[in-house]
Amino acid sequence: MTAYGEEDLLQLSGLQHFAFCRRQWALIHLEGQWAENILTAQGQILHQNAHDDGFAEKRRDLLVTRGLRVFSRSLGVSGACDVVEFRRSPEGVPLRGREGSWLPTPVEYKRGHSKETDADRLQLCAQGICLEEMLACPVPAGYLYYGETRRREEVPFTEALRTQVREMLEEMHQYARRGYTPRVKPGKFCGACSLKELCLPGLLGKLSPEKYIRAHLEEVAEE
C-alpha cells in the first residue's frame, strides 16, 4: 500500500470536484483558478455555519465536534470534516477527557438536495476512511445533510464505494504529479459550474487547444 508524504497530500474536498468534473478539479486545485456564483456562495455560507473549530457539544451518549482536521497517508489526502458525531459504543475508541469508548460518524453539509451522482458520497466516504486510519476503529457509515431539504441521507461505506474512492484518488495523484489539466468534456453539469467562463466548455469542446489559440491569434491580427 502506498504511503504518501505530507508534501503529497491533496485536499480532501477536491474529491467532490474531481467526481463532478475532472477538468474543474484541475483548474481549481492545480491551476489555482476560482470563480463564485450563487451556488458556490450558498455552499460556503452553509459550511461556515457548520464549522467552528474546536467546538464540542455533549448530549448524554453523543459528542458533537465541528471542523475536525483529518488526513490519510494511504489515500494521500487531508482536510476537515464539517461535523463528526461520536457515540458511545463498545466498538469505539477512548477519547481524552471522556469516559468510555466512542465511535465516530462524519456528517457533511451540502447545499441543495440529494444528487444522483456519487460525488458527495465519495467525499464523505473518504472522510470515513481518514477517521478509521487515524483512530483505528470502524467507521461503517456517515450522513449527508442537505440545506434545501433539511434532511439527512445515510451513506453506508460499502466496499464498492471505498474502492471507487481509492481509484479516483490514485487518478488525482497521477494528474497532480504530471500537472495535467484534462480537456473539456461538455455535459449538462457545465451549466451549474462557476468556472464555465474560464473553462469555455462550449468553445473548447469543439476546438482543440491548438486550434483555439490559432483562431484567437488570427482574430487579434485582423483587428
N, CA and C atoms as a LAMMPS dump frame, in Angstrom:
ITEM: TIMESTEP
0
ITEM: NUMBER OF ATOMS
669
ITEM: BOX BOUNDS ff ff ff
-5.0000000000000000e+02 5.0000000000000000e+02
-5.0000000000000000e+02 5.0000000000000000e+02
-5.0000000000000000e+02 5.0000000000000000e+02
ITEM: ATOMS id mol type element x y z
1 1 1 N 0.848 -1.199 0
2 1 2 C 0 0 0
3 1 3 C 0.884 1.25 0
4 2 1 N 0.572 2.196 -0.876
5 2 2 C 1.328 3.438 -0.943
6 2 3 C 1.094 4.278 0.303
7 3 1 N 2.194 4.856 0.828
8 3 2 C 2.09 5.789 1.953
9 3 3 C 2.6 7.142 1.47
10 4 1 N 1.709 8.101 1.319
11 4 2 C 2.071 9.407 0.78
12 4 3 C 2.709 10.282 1.862
13 5 1 N 3.699 11.095 1.46
14 5 2 C 4.314 12.04 2.361
15 5 3 C 3.443 13.269 2.538
16 6 1 N 3.756 14.07 3.552
17 6 2 C 2.941 15.251 3.841
18 6 3 C 2.894 16.207 2.66
19 7 1 N 4.005 16.306 1.914
20 7 2 C 4.059 17.232 0.779
21 7 3 C 3.203 16.758 -0.389
22 8 1 N 2.773 15.505 -0.362
23 8 2 C 1.985 14.953 -1.472
24 8 3 C 0.481 14.921 -1.185
25 9 1 N 0.07 15.342 0.014
26 9 2 C -1.339 15.245 0.377
27 9 3 C -2.181 16.21 -0.455
28 10 1 N -3.273 15.705 -1.004
29 10 2 C -4.228 16.521 -1.756
30 10 3 C -5.365 16.946 -0.839
31 11 1 N -6.09 17.985 -1.258
32 11 2 C -7.237 18.441 -0.473
33 11 3 C -8.363 17.423 -0.58
34 12 1 N -8.864 17.007 0.557
35 12 2 C -9.937 16.019 0.587
36 12 3 C -11.179 16.532 -0.14
37 13 1 N -11.481 17.816 0.005
38 13 2 C -12.667 18.385 -0.646
39 13 3 C -12.573 18.314 -2.164
40 14 1 N -11.34 18.182 -2.689
41 14 2 C -11.167 18.1 -4.134
42 14 3 C -11.754 16.843 -4.733
43 15 1 N -11.971 15.815 -3.923
44 15 2 C -12.547 14.58 -4.439
45 15 3 C -13.937 14.822 -5.002
46 16 1 N -14.716 15.677 -4.339
47 16 2 C -16.06 16.005 -4.831
48 16 3 C -15.964 16.748 -6.163
49 17 1 N -15.004 17.68 -6.269
50 17 2 C -14.802 18.414 -7.522
51 17 3 C -14.406 17.445 -8.636
52 18 1 N -13.485 16.521 -8.333
53 18 2 C -12.98 15.582 -9.331
54 18 3 C -14.091 14.669 -9.832
55 19 1 N -14.93 14.195 -8.913
56 19 2 C -16.038 13.324 -9.294
57 19 3 C -17.065 14.079 -10.132
58 20 1 N -17.238 15.373 -9.847
59 20 2 C -18.171 16.21 -10.605
60 20 3 C -17.625 16.466 -12.015
61 21 1 N -16.333 16.852 -12.087
62 21 2 C -15.699 17.142 -13.377
63 21 3 C -14.194 17.176 -13.163
64 22 1 N -13.476 16.304 -13.852
65 22 2 C -12.025 16.24 -13.684
66 22 3 C -11.343 17.546 -14.081
67 23 1 N -11.843 18.199 -15.117
68 23 2 C -11.257 19.467 -15.55
69 23 3 C -11.487 20.547 -14.494
70 24 1 N -12.678 20.577 -13.907
71 24 2 C -12.945 21.557 -12.852
72 24 3 C -11.95 21.39 -11.706
73 25 1 N -11.712 20.131 -11.286
74 25 2 C -10.763 19.876 -10.203
75 25 3 C -9.379 20.402 -10.549
76 26 1 N -8.923 20.123 -11.771
77 26 2 C -7.583 20.549 -12.175
78 26 3 C -7.478 22.076 -12.237
79 27 1 N -8.504 22.74 -12.746
80 27 2 C -8.481 24.203 -12.808
81 27 3 C -8.383 24.81 -11.416
82 28 1 N -9.102 24.228 -10.453
83 28 2 C -9.105 24.768 -9.09
84 28 3 C -7.845 24.369 -8.332
85 29 1 N -7.527 23.075 -8.321
86 29 2 C -6.5 22.564 -7.416
87 29 3 C -5.103 22.509 -8.02
88 30 1 N -4.985 22.494 -9.341
89 30 2 C -3.669 22.5 -9.967
90 30 3 C -3.31 23.876 -10.527
91 31 1 N -4.291 24.577 -11.098
92 31 2 C -4.02 25.88 -11.702
93 31 3 C -4.388 27.049 -10.799
94 32 1 N -5.106 26.777 -9.706
95 32 2 C -5.437 27.84 -8.757
96 32 3 C -6.481 28.818 -9.257
97 33 1 N -7.369 28.375 -10.156
98 33 2 C -8.418 29.255 -10.677
99 33 3 C -9.705 29.047 -9.89
100 34 1 N -10.435 30.136 -9.702
101 34 2 C -11.688 30.057 -8.953
102 34 3 C -12.602 31.191 -9.368
103 35 1 N -13.888 30.946 -9.331
104 35 2 C -14.899 31.973 -9.601
105 35 3 C -16.138 31.626 -8.803
106 36 1 N -16.803 32.643 -8.279
107 36 2 C -18.004 32.431 -7.469
108 36 3 C -19.248 32.527 -8.333
109 37 1 N -20.257 31.778 -7.956
110 37 2 C -21.606 32.021 -8.449
111 37 3 C -22.554 31.835 -7.269
112 38 1 N -23.837 31.955 -7.496
113 38 2 C -24.799 31.894 -6.392
114 38 3 C -24.743 30.544 -5.683
115 39 1 N -24.471 29.479 -6.435
116 39 2 C -24.439 28.141 -5.845
117 39 3 C -23.239 27.978 -4.919
118 40 1 N -22.065 28.46 -5.352
119 40 2 C -20.881 28.324 -4.5
120 40 3 C -20.996 29.219 -3.272
121 41 1 N -21.612 30.406 -3.442
122 41 2 C -21.788 31.312 -2.301
123 41 3 C -22.707 30.684 -1.255
124 42 1 N -23.796 30.073 -1.706
125 42 2 C -24.71 29.411 -0.773
126 42 3 C -24.016 28.259 -0.053
127 43 1 N -23.194 27.517 -0.793
128 43 2 C -22.474 26.399 -0.199
129 43 3 C -21.486 26.861 0.858
130 44 1 N -20.796 27.975 0.598
131 44 2 C -19.824 28.477 1.574
132 44 3 C -20.514 28.951 2.843
133 45 1 N -21.67 29.595 2.71
134 45 2 C -22.414 30.047 3.891
135 45 3 C -22.824 28.849 4.741
136 46 1 N -23.302 27.776 4.081
137 46 2 C -23.715 26.578 4.807
138 46 3 C -22.537 25.965 5.55
139 47 1 N -21.362 25.916 4.915
140 47 2 C -20.192 25.335 5.561
141 47 3 C -19.675 26.214 6.696
142 48 1 N -19.763 27.533 6.538
143 48 2 C -19.339 28.431 7.614
144 48 3 C -20.191 28.219 8.853
145 49 1 N -21.47 27.973 8.637
146 49 2 C -22.359 27.72 9.774
147 49 3 C -22.049 26.385 10.441
148 50 1 N -21.571 25.425 9.653
149 50 2 C -21.272 24.101 10.202
150 50 3 C -19.948 24.08 10.947
151 51 1 N -18.965 24.852 10.444
152 51 2 C -17.622 24.808 11.016
153 51 3 C -17.499 25.737 12.222
154 52 1 N -16.87 25.242 13.244
155 52 2 C -16.491 26.031 14.425
156 52 3 C -15.372 25.259 15.091
157 53 1 N -14.135 25.467 14.582
158 53 2 C -13 24.667 15.018
159 53 3 C -12.882 24.639 16.53
160 54 1 N -12.713 23.438 17.051
161 54 2 C -12.534 23.296 18.485
162 54 3 C -13.833 23.168 19.25
163 55 1 N -14.977 23.371 18.587
164 55 2 C -16.266 23.282 19.26
165 55 3 C -16.61 21.823 19.564
166 56 1 N -17.098 21.597 20.752
167 56 2 C -17.549 20.253 21.127
168 56 3 C -18.784 20.377 22.003
169 57 1 N -19.77 19.566 21.704
170 57 2 C -21.026 19.59 22.453
171 57 3 C -21.377 18.166 22.861
172 58 1 N -21.729 17.988 24.115
173 58 2 C -22.05 16.655 24.608
174 58 3 C -23.513 16.58 25.011
175 59 1 N -24.176 15.526 24.518
176 59 2 C -25.563 15.264 24.898
177 59 3 C -25.67 13.794 25.27
178 60 1 N -25.655 13.496 26.525
179 60 2 C -25.712 12.121 27.023
180 60 3 C -24.644 11.25 26.353
181 61 1 N -25.092 10.33 25.453
182 61 2 C -24.143 9.418 24.82
183 61 3 C -23.7 9.909 23.446
184 62 1 N -23.84 11.207 23.201
185 62 2 C -23.45 11.793 21.909
186 62 3 C -22.505 12.968 22.142
187 63 1 N -21.379 12.947 21.434
188 63 2 C -20.419 14.048 21.47
189 63 3 C -20.282 14.593 20.051
190 64 1 N -20.541 15.882 19.865
191 64 2 C -20.518 16.509 18.538
192 64 3 C -19.315 17.443 18.44
193 65 1 N -18.474 17.23 17.424
194 65 2 C -17.333 18.11 17.165
195 65 3 C -17.471 18.705 15.773
196 66 1 N -16.948 19.905 15.589
197 66 2 C -17.031 20.602 14.302
198 66 3 C -15.636 20.989 13.826
199 67 1 N -15.44 20.944 12.52
200 67 2 C -14.168 21.367 11.935
201 67 3 C -13.003 20.473 12.309
202 68 1 N -13.241 19.18 12.524
203 68 2 C -12.178 18.263 12.924
204 68 3 C -11.248 18.002 11.746
205 69 1 N -9.948 18.266 11.931
206 69 2 C -8.96 18.026 10.879
207 69 3 C -8.68 16.523 10.762
208 70 1 N -8.647 16.029 9.53
209 70 2 C -8.391 14.607 9.294
210 70 3 C -7.393 14.459 8.145
211 71 1 N -6.753 13.292 8.084
212 71 2 C -5.842 13.001 6.984
213 71 3 C -5.7 11.496 6.831
214 72 1 N -5.164 11.093 5.675
215 72 2 C -4.894 9.676 5.419
216 72 3 C -3.617 9.573 4.608
217 73 1 N -2.641 8.827 5.122
218 73 2 C -1.402 8.595 4.391
219 73 3 C -1.631 7.608 3.244
220 74 1 N -2.572 6.684 3.426
221 74 2 C -2.812 5.692 2.38
222 74 3 C -3.551 6.296 1.194
223 75 1 N -4.47 7.225 1.454
224 75 2 C -5.195 7.9 0.376
225 75 3 C -4.431 9.111 -0.152
226 76 1 N -3.585 9.704 0.691
227 76 2 C -2.849 10.897 0.298
228 76 3 C -3.715 12.143 0.288
229 77 1 N -4.565 12.305 1.33
230 77 2 C -5.446 13.471 1.42
231 77 3 C -5.445 14.032 2.837
232 78 1 N -5.824 15.298 2.933
233 78 2 C -6.051 15.923 4.233
234 78 3 C -7.163 16.946 4.075
235 79 1 N -7.835 17.229 5.173
236 79 2 C -8.932 18.197 5.115
237 79 3 C -9.619 18.312 6.456
238 80 1 N -10.871 18.7 6.44
239 80 2 C -11.639 18.872 7.667
240 80 3 C -13.048 18.344 7.47
241 81 1 N -13.58 17.738 8.495
242 81 2 C -14.98 17.278 8.486
243 81 3 C -15.861 18.404 9.007
244 82 1 N -16.984 18.633 8.356
245 82 2 C -17.927 19.628 8.867
246 82 3 C -18.303 19.283 10.3
247 83 1 N -18.773 18.064 10.491
248 83 2 C -19.193 17.591 11.817
249 83 3 C -18.781 16.129 11.962
250 84 1 N -18.304 15.763 13.141
251 84 2 C -18.111 14.352 13.476
252 84 3 C -18.867 14.092 14.767
253 85 1 N -19.788 13.134 14.716
254 85 2 C -20.553 12.749 15.892
255 85 3 C -19.943 11.485 16.488
256 86 1 N -19.592 11.549 17.763
257 86 2 C -19.062 10.381 18.475
258 86 3 C -20.161 9.839 19.384
259 87 1 N -20.494 8.57 19.197
260 87 2 C -21.491 7.918 20.047
261 87 3 C -20.826 6.817 20.873
262 88 1 N -21.303 6.662 22.109
263 88 2 C -20.778 5.578 22.954
264 88 3 C -21.014 4.242 22.265
265 89 1 N -19.962 3.438 22.203
266 89 2 C -20.08 2.138 21.548
267 89 3 C -18.922 1.255 21.99
268 90 1 N -19.169 -0.027 22.216
269 90 2 C -18.07 -0.94 22.567
270 90 3 C -17.075 -1.109 21.423
271 91 1 N -17.485 -0.751 20.179
272 91 2 C -16.587 -0.848 19.026
273 91 3 C -15.755 0.415 18.849
274 92 1 N -16.014 1.42 19.674
275 92 2 C -15.341 2.701 19.541
276 92 3 C -13.964 2.742 20.181
277 93 1 N -13.457 3.944 20.347
278 93 2 C -12.121 4.169 20.905
279 93 3 C -12.228 5.146 22.07
280 94 1 N -11.276 5.098 23.014
281 94 2 C -11.285 6.071 24.104
282 94 3 C -10.888 7.463 23.602
283 95 1 N -11.511 8.48 24.156
284 95 2 C -11.182 9.863 23.836
285 95 3 C -10.643 10.554 25.081
286 96 1 N -9.645 11.374 24.904
287 96 2 C -9.026 12.035 26.036
288 96 3 C -10.045 12.905 26.772
289 97 1 N -10.112 12.727 28.08
290 97 2 C -11.018 13.519 28.892
291 97 3 C -12.445 13.021 28.895
292 98 1 N -12.701 11.873 28.23
293 98 2 C -14.059 11.316 28.163
294 98 3 C -14.05 9.879 28.663
295 99 1 N -15.076 9.501 29.369
296 99 2 C -15.189 8.127 29.843
297 99 3 C -15.802 7.243 28.759
298 100 1 N -15.411 5.981 28.744
299 100 2 C -15.997 5.022 27.818
300 100 3 C -15.338 5.031 26.456
301 101 1 N -15.969 4.294 25.513
302 101 2 C -15.486 4.191 24.132
303 101 3 C -16.474 4.888 23.203
304 102 1 N -15.935 5.526 22.135
305 102 2 C -16.758 6.365 21.262
306 102 3 C -16.506 6.016 19.807
307 103 1 N -17.585 5.88 19.042
308 103 2 C -17.5 5.527 17.626
309 103 3 C -17.826 6.763 16.777
310 104 1 N -16.922 7.165 15.862
311 104 2 C -17.142 8.386 15.076
312 104 3 C -18.028 8.171 13.848
313 105 1 N -18.807 9.189 13.522
314 105 2 C -19.621 9.206 12.304
315 105 3 C -19.504 10.59 11.674
316 106 1 N -18.938 10.703 10.459
317 106 2 C -18.828 12.017 9.818
318 106 3 C -20.164 12.486 9.249
319 107 1 N -20.385 13.798 9.319
320 107 2 C -21.581 14.417 8.748
321 107 3 C -21.116 15.573 7.869
322 108 1 N -21.453 15.532 6.584
323 108 2 C -21.05 16.574 5.641
324 108 3 C -22.265 17.404 5.244
325 109 1 N -22.106 18.731 5.3
326 109 2 C -23.189 19.653 4.95
327 109 3 C -23.073 20.06 3.483
328 110 1 N -24.179 19.97 2.75
329 110 2 C -24.216 20.346 1.346
330 110 3 C -25.445 21.207 1.065
331 111 1 N -25.294 22.135 0.141
332 111 2 C -26.446 22.928 -0.275
333 111 3 C -27.315 22.064 -1.192
334 112 1 N -28.496 22.54 -1.51
335 112 2 C -29.345 21.827 -2.461
336 112 3 C -29.96 20.571 -1.877
337 113 1 N -30.009 19.524 -2.7
338 113 2 C -30.68 18.292 -2.305
339 113 3 C -29.85 17.095 -2.752
340 114 1 N -30.291 15.902 -2.38
341 114 2 C -29.576 14.678 -2.727
342 114 3 C -29.443 14.542 -4.241
343 115 1 N -28.273 14.073 -4.685
344 115 2 C -27.974 14.006 -6.111
345 115 3 C -27.873 12.552 -6.587
346 116 1 N -28.062 12.38 -7.896
347 116 2 C -27.953 11.047 -8.483
348 116 3 C -26.503 10.573 -8.512
349 117 1 N -25.57 11.5 -8.737
350 117 2 C -24.158 11.118 -8.795
351 117 3 C -23.636 10.837 -7.39
352 118 1 N -22.484 10.166 -7.323
353 118 2 C -21.885 9.803 -6.039
354 118 3 C -20.845 10.807 -5.561
355 119 1 N -20.749 11.984 -6.192
356 119 2 C -19.69 12.937 -5.846
357 119 3 C -19.675 13.261 -4.349
358 120 1 N -20.823 13.591 -3.781
359 120 2 C -20.902 13.923 -2.347
360 120 3 C -20.605 12.693 -1.493
361 121 1 N -21.102 11.542 -1.914
362 121 2 C -20.912 10.308 -1.143
363 121 3 C -19.442 9.884 -1.123
364 122 1 N -18.747 10.113 -2.221
365 122 2 C -17.326 9.776 -2.285
366 122 3 C -16.519 10.634 -1.318
367 123 1 N -16.815 11.926 -1.278
368 123 2 C -16.117 12.814 -0.341
369 123 3 C -16.355 12.376 1.103
370 124 1 N -17.593 12.059 1.416
371 124 2 C -17.939 11.629 2.768
372 124 3 C -17.246 10.314 3.111
373 125 1 N -17.214 9.383 2.174
374 125 2 C -16.565 8.096 2.407
375 125 3 C -15.078 8.286 2.663
376 126 1 N -14.445 9.2 1.944
377 126 2 C -13.024 9.483 2.17
378 126 3 C -12.797 9.997 3.586
379 127 1 N -13.733 10.814 4.087
380 127 2 C -13.636 11.273 5.476
381 127 3 C -13.686 10.086 6.434
382 128 1 N -14.577 9.14 6.152
383 128 2 C -14.694 7.957 6.995
384 128 3 C -13.415 7.131 7.002
385 129 1 N -12.791 6.978 5.837
386 129 2 C -11.536 6.229 5.751
387 129 3 C -10.436 6.929 6.537
388 130 1 N -10.404 8.255 6.46
389 130 2 C -9.429 9.032 7.236
390 130 3 C -9.62 8.785 8.732
391 131 1 N -10.856 8.831 9.192
392 131 2 C -11.138 8.619 10.612
393 131 3 C -10.744 7.207 11.038
394 132 1 N -11.017 6.225 10.192
395 132 2 C -10.623 4.842 10.509
396 132 3 C -9.115 4.73 10.669
397 133 1 N -8.389 5.365 9.755
398 133 2 C -6.929 5.283 9.779
399 133 3 C -6.353 6.015 10.992
400 134 1 N -6.933 7.149 11.344
401 134 2 C -6.419 7.953 12.445
402 134 3 C -6.75 7.352 13.812
403 135 1 N -7.964 6.799 13.938
404 135 2 C -8.445 6.349 15.24
405 135 3 C -8.405 4.835 15.41
406 136 1 N -8.114 4.107 14.327
407 136 2 C -8.041 2.645 14.387
408 136 3 C -9.328 2.027 14.928
409 137 1 N -10.451 2.453 14.334
410 137 2 C -11.744 1.88 14.684
411 137 3 C -12.624 1.887 13.438
412 138 1 N -13.648 1.058 13.38
413 138 2 C -14.503 1.011 12.187
414 138 3 C -15.377 2.251 12.064
415 139 1 N -15.562 2.72 10.834
416 139 2 C -16.5 3.811 10.533
417 139 3 C -17.375 3.301 9.395
418 140 1 N -18.478 2.65 9.712
419 140 2 C -19.262 1.962 8.687
420 140 3 C -20.147 2.861 7.825
421 141 1 N -20.432 4.082 8.298
422 141 2 C -21.356 4.939 7.551
423 141 3 C -21.198 6.394 7.977
424 142 1 N -21.809 7.284 7.207
425 142 2 C -21.835 8.707 7.53
426 142 3 C -23.145 9.296 7.058
427 143 1 N -23.278 10.625 7.197
428 143 2 C -24.51 11.291 6.784
429 143 3 C -24.2 12.524 5.943
430 144 1 N -25.039 12.745 4.929
431 144 2 C -25.041 13.981 4.157
432 144 3 C -26.263 14.787 4.566
433 145 1 N -26.034 16.05 4.981
434 145 2 C -27.149 16.925 5.343
435 145 3 C -27.309 17.959 4.238
436 146 1 N -28.5 18.005 3.625
437 146 2 C -28.751 18.923 2.515
438 146 3 C -29.576 20.12 2.977
439 147 1 N -29.056 21.325 2.679
440 147 2 C -29.673 22.553 3.162
441 147 3 C -31.046 22.833 2.591
442 148 1 N -31.294 22.411 1.343
443 148 2 C -32.583 22.702 0.722
444 148 3 C -33.692 21.863 1.346
445 149 1 N -33.441 20.591 1.547
446 149 2 C -34.469 19.7 2.088
447 149 3 C -34.414 19.606 3.614
448 150 1 N -33.271 20.048 4.188
449 150 2 C -33.054 19.959 5.64
450 150 3 C -33.242 18.536 6.146
451 151 1 N -32.73 17.617 5.354
452 151 2 C -32.806 16.203 5.719
453 151 3 C -31.434 15.553 5.627
454 152 1 N -31.261 14.515 6.405
455 152 2 C -30.037 13.731 6.365
456 152 3 C -30.216 12.519 5.46
457 153 1 N -29.153 12.198 4.748
458 153 2 C -29.128 10.976 3.947
459 153 3 C -28.016 10.083 4.505
460 154 1 N -28.369 8.894 4.944
461 154 2 C -27.351 7.973 5.449
462 154 3 C -26.594 7.363 4.267
463 155 1 N -25.275 7.308 4.395
464 155 2 C -24.428 6.759 3.341
465 155 3 C -23.6 5.616 3.913
466 156 1 N -23.963 4.359 3.629
467 156 2 C -23.135 3.222 4.056
468 156 3 C -21.819 3.231 3.275
469 157 1 N -20.718 3.031 3.971
470 157 2 C -19.415 2.998 3.314
471 157 3 C -19.136 1.57 2.833
472 158 1 N -19.763 1.235 1.727
473 158 2 C -19.635 -0.104 1.156
474 158 3 C -18.235 -0.296 0.577
475 159 1 N -17.879 -1.554 0.341
476 159 2 C -16.57 -1.832 -0.253
477 159 3 C -16.481 -1.254 -1.653
478 160 1 N -17.6 -1.243 -2.375
479 160 2 C -17.623 -0.675 -3.729
480 160 3 C -17.331 0.824 -3.681
481 161 1 N -17.92 1.537 -2.714
482 161 2 C -17.692 2.975 -2.593
483 161 3 C -16.253 3.253 -2.163
484 162 1 N -15.733 2.454 -1.243
485 162 2 C -14.353 2.62 -0.796
486 162 3 C -13.367 2.383 -1.95
487 163 1 N -13.64 1.378 -2.771
488 163 2 C -12.778 1.104 -3.913
489 163 3 C -12.788 2.267 -4.891
490 164 1 N -13.965 2.838 -5.104
491 164 2 C -14.08 3.983 -6.012
492 164 3 C -13.301 5.176 -5.476
493 165 1 N -13.34 5.39 -4.161
494 165 2 C -12.571 6.475 -3.544
495 165 3 C -11.082 6.275 -3.808
496 166 1 N -10.585 5.073 -3.559
497 166 2 C -9.151 4.796 -3.719
498 166 3 C -8.715 4.95 -5.18
499 167 1 N -9.528 4.422 -6.11
500 167 2 C -9.165 4.504 -7.523
501 167 3 C -9.191 5.943 -8.015
502 168 1 N -10.164 6.717 -7.571
503 168 2 C -10.284 8.106 -8.007
504 168 3 C -9.132 8.947 -7.462
505 169 1 N -8.756 8.707 -6.205
506 169 2 C -7.657 9.468 -5.622
507 169 3 C -6.324 9.093 -6.267
508 170 1 N -6.148 7.849 -6.643
509 170 2 C -4.931 7.464 -7.356
510 170 3 C -4.838 8.205 -8.68
511 171 1 N -5.975 8.323 -9.374
512 171 2 C -6 9.082 -10.633
513 171 3 C -5.684 10.553 -10.38
514 172 1 N -6.215 11.118 -9.295
515 172 2 C -5.929 12.512 -8.948
516 172 3 C -4.44 12.721 -8.689
517 173 1 N -3.817 11.793 -7.976
518 173 2 C -2.382 11.906 -7.705
519 173 3 C -1.566 11.819 -8.994
520 174 1 N -2.005 10.976 -9.925
521 174 2 C -1.306 10.879 -11.208
522 174 3 C -1.377 12.202 -11.962
523 175 1 N -2.555 12.834 -11.979
524 175 2 C -2.704 14.127 -12.641
525 175 3 C -1.855 15.189 -11.936
526 176 1 N -1.85 15.168 -10.595
527 176 2 C -1.102 16.161 -9.826
528 176 3 C 0.399 16.042 -10.087
529 177 1 N 0.908 14.815 -10.153
530 177 2 C 2.335 14.622 -10.415
531 177 3 C 2.725 15.149 -11.796
532 178 1 N 1.816 15.001 -12.755
533 178 2 C 2.087 15.46 -14.126
534 178 3 C 1.728 16.916 -14.336
535 179 1 N 0.967 17.501 -13.397
536 179 2 C 0.457 18.851 -13.596
537 179 3 C -0.494 18.9 -14.779
538 180 1 N -1.294 17.85 -14.917
539 180 2 C -2.128 17.665 -16.105
540 180 3 C -3.548 18.179 -15.89
541 181 1 N -4.018 19.024 -16.805
542 181 2 C -5.402 19.504 -16.797
543 181 3 C -6.155 18.836 -17.944
544 182 1 N -7.148 17.989 -17.654
545 182 2 C -7.876 17.287 -18.716
546 182 3 C -8.579 18.246 -19.672
547 183 1 N -8.789 17.78 -20.884
548 183 2 C -9.516 18.574 -21.876
549 183 3 C -10.995 18.617 -21.531
550 184 1 N -11.681 19.538 -22.166
551 184 2 C -13.114 19.725 -21.932
552 184 3 C -13.915 18.521 -22.418
553 185 1 N -14.858 18.092 -21.586
554 185 2 C -15.87 17.114 -21.986
555 185 3 C -17.22 17.704 -21.587
556 186 1 N -17.822 18.535 -22.459
557 186 2 C -19.049 19.231 -22.098
558 186 3 C -20.165 18.28 -21.701
559 187 1 N -20.957 18.693 -20.71
560 187 2 C -22.107 17.92 -20.262
561 187 3 C -23.135 18.843 -19.653
562 188 1 N -24.263 18.282 -19.245
563 188 2 C -25.328 19.102 -18.674
564 188 3 C -24.904 19.759 -17.372
565 189 1 N -23.875 19.194 -16.708
566 189 2 C -23.39 19.753 -15.452
567 189 3 C -22.661 21.075 -15.656
568 190 1 N -22.252 21.393 -16.897
569 190 2 C -21.479 22.617 -17.151
570 190 3 C -22.269 23.873 -16.791
571 191 1 N -23.59 23.818 -16.933
572 191 2 C -24.406 25 -16.67
573 191 3 C -24.348 25.467 -15.228
574 192 1 N -24.128 24.542 -14.29
575 192 2 C -24.091 24.888 -12.871
576 192 3 C -22.692 25.176 -12.359
577 193 1 N -21.677 25.081 -13.239
578 193 2 C -20.283 25.247 -12.815
579 193 3 C -19.901 26.715 -12.782
580 194 1 N -19.285 27.147 -11.685
581 194 2 C -18.876 28.551 -11.548
582 194 3 C -17.69 28.891 -12.443
583 195 1 N -17.011 27.865 -12.991
584 195 2 C -15.82 28.096 -13.808
585 195 3 C -16.108 28.061 -15.31
586 196 1 N -17.376 28.053 -15.694
587 196 2 C -17.686 27.87 -17.115
588 196 3 C -17.15 29.007 -17.983
589 197 1 N -17.016 30.237 -17.411
590 197 2 C -16.472 31.352 -18.183
591 197 3 C -14.954 31.244 -18.321
592 198 1 N -14.31 30.501 -17.42
593 198 2 C -12.87 30.254 -17.518
594 198 3 C -12.578 29.006 -18.341
595 199 1 N -13.451 28.025 -18.216
596 199 2 C -13.27 26.742 -18.897
597 199 3 C -13.681 26.812 -20.369
598 200 1 N -14.733 27.618 -20.654
599 200 2 C -15.285 27.755 -22.015
600 200 3 C -15.642 26.406 -22.621
601 201 1 N -16.517 25.639 -21.965
602 201 2 C -16.826 24.292 -22.462
603 201 3 C -17.463 24.283 -23.841
604 202 1 N -18.298 25.279 -24.147
605 202 2 C -18.952 25.293 -25.454
606 202 3 C -17.978 25.499 -26.587
607 203 1 N -16.934 26.307 -26.335
608 203 2 C -15.96 26.6 -27.381
609 203 3 C -14.881 25.533 -27.456
610 204 1 N -14.282 25.221 -26.313
611 204 2 C -13.175 24.274 -26.311
612 204 3 C -13.636 22.846 -26.565
613 205 1 N -14.926 22.589 -26.37
614 205 2 C -15.417 21.254 -26.674
615 205 3 C -15.417 20.982 -28.169
616 206 1 N -15.393 22.071 -28.967
617 206 2 C -15.42 21.921 -30.417
618 206 3 C -14.028 22.074 -31.035
619 207 1 N -13.148 22.805 -30.352
620 207 2 C -11.817 23.049 -30.878
621 207 3 C -10.763 22.459 -29.967
622 208 1 N -9.673 21.985 -30.548
623 208 2 C -8.528 21.582 -29.74
624 208 3 C -7.881 22.844 -29.2
625 209 1 N -7.099 22.767 -28.113
626 209 2 C -6.419 23.957 -27.599
627 209 3 C -5.576 24.65 -28.659
628 210 1 N -4.87 23.852 -29.517
629 210 2 C -4.033 24.443 -30.547
630 210 3 C -4.859 25.259 -31.547
631 211 1 N -6.003 24.694 -31.971
632 211 2 C -6.865 25.394 -32.924
633 211 3 C -7.488 26.631 -32.288
634 212 1 N -7.827 26.516 -30.977
635 212 2 C -8.409 27.671 -30.295
636 212 3 C -7.416 28.82 -30.236
637 213 1 N -6.162 28.527 -29.879
638 213 2 C -5.138 29.565 -29.783
639 213 3 C -4.865 30.171 -31.155
640 214 1 N -4.809 29.307 -32.192
641 214 2 C -4.567 29.801 -33.543
642 214 3 C -5.699 30.732 -33.989
643 215 1 N -6.94 30.335 -33.702
644 215 2 C -8.081 31.166 -34.095
645 215 3 C -8.058 32.499 -33.362
646 216 1 N -7.679 32.474 -32.075
647 216 2 C -7.616 33.708 -31.293
648 216 3 C -6.539 34.641 -31.844
649 217 1 N -5.372 34.092 -32.197
650 217 2 C -4.293 34.914 -32.736
651 217 3 C -4.687 35.518 -34.07
652 218 1 N -5.409 34.748 -34.888
653 218 2 C -5.864 35.27 -36.177
654 218 3 C -6.832 36.424 -35.995
655 219 1 N -7.72 36.314 -34.972
656 219 2 C -8.659 37.392 -34.693
657 219 3 C -7.916 38.653 -34.276
658 220 1 N -6.897 38.498 -33.42
659 220 2 C -6.115 39.647 -32.965
660 220 3 C -5.388 40.294 -34.132
661 221 1 N -4.838 39.481 -35.051
662 221 2 C -4.095 40.008 -36.197
663 221 3 C -4.987 40.813 -37.137
664 222 1 N -6.264 40.425 -37.197
665 222 2 C -7.194 41.115 -38.106
666 222 3 C -7.688 42.443 -37.532
667 223 1 N -7.545 42.643 -36.219
668 223 2 C -8.05 43.875 -35.59
669 223 3 C -7.18 45.079 -35.954
